[in-house]
Amino acid sequence: MDSRCPPGRIRRRVGLLLGLSVVVALTGCAPWQPLVSGTEPPSSTAPGTAVPSPTDTTPGTPPGTPPPDETEPPLTGDRVISSRLSQDWIWPGPGRPITVLHDNAIPIAPPPEPPLPYLYSIGVGAHPSDTPAFDQMSFRFAGGFPGYELEFVPRLVGDASGLPIPMPGTNTVLRVVFHSAQAHTEDGRSSIVASPPPFVGFTAIKRYTPAGDFEGYVSYGIGIGRPMEARALTPVRVYEVEKIEQGRHLYVVAIQIDARHWK
């Protein structure tokens, strides 16, 4: 383990490893069962600053389903299975994170599949004509929804190194940490099959970068153009969508950044 890794993160990782070891030991002799979506709703707490929620009037979008950010044309049979608003508009300022938990049975699948939900692809899109206007970054996982935490931070720090990660052209960072998740296959290769989208440069989202894939934590930084201390706070909304996309069964965490009245 990197000696520069923050002590708090070390304790969380050790706890996660111990917990996974116990669960794997208890389930090692039981036959694997596929994850059944929706059998138990996840717990969610969001101590951030609430922002009035506007009405979503996106033409042609079923209620509760965010617009897609596909990087390839849809295939026959692609469809939304279920969708829910995980967190309505809120400002997750420093020390006020959005935290969402999902209770997945570990391992979620037998070998050679990874034992945790794993990142399969990423999508980024601008939606200026929606009400309200927003930029969206979607993290698509295979196997199930991971837990996650979102929080605005003044700078992004690498998980393993503990060193700052430069994000030029941004004024603050929305730090996204997925837990009980991974972004690699069992042989150590990246699990992101589709090529990640390039540099963004939208109204709200300026860029993004990975910050770690280590011991059950997958971290990303989403660079925001508006400074954190700006008078107009930057609200965030989160949807969870289970869908068939490009022939794959995926679990999408769609993070939307308010892009109204941007200056």
ABEGO torsion letter per residue (X at the ends): XBAABBAAAAAAAAAAAAAAAAAAAAAAABBBBBBBBGABBBBBBBABBBBBBBBBABBGBBBGBBBBABABBBBBGBBBABBBBABBBBBBBBGBBBBBBBBBBOBABBOABBABBBBABBBBBBBAABOBBBBBBBBBBBGEBBBBBBBBBABBBBAAAGBBBBBBGBABBBBBBBBGBBABBAAGBBABABBBBBBBGBAABABBBBAEBBGGBBBBBBBBABBAABABBBBBBBBBBBBBBGGBBBBBBBBBBBABGBX
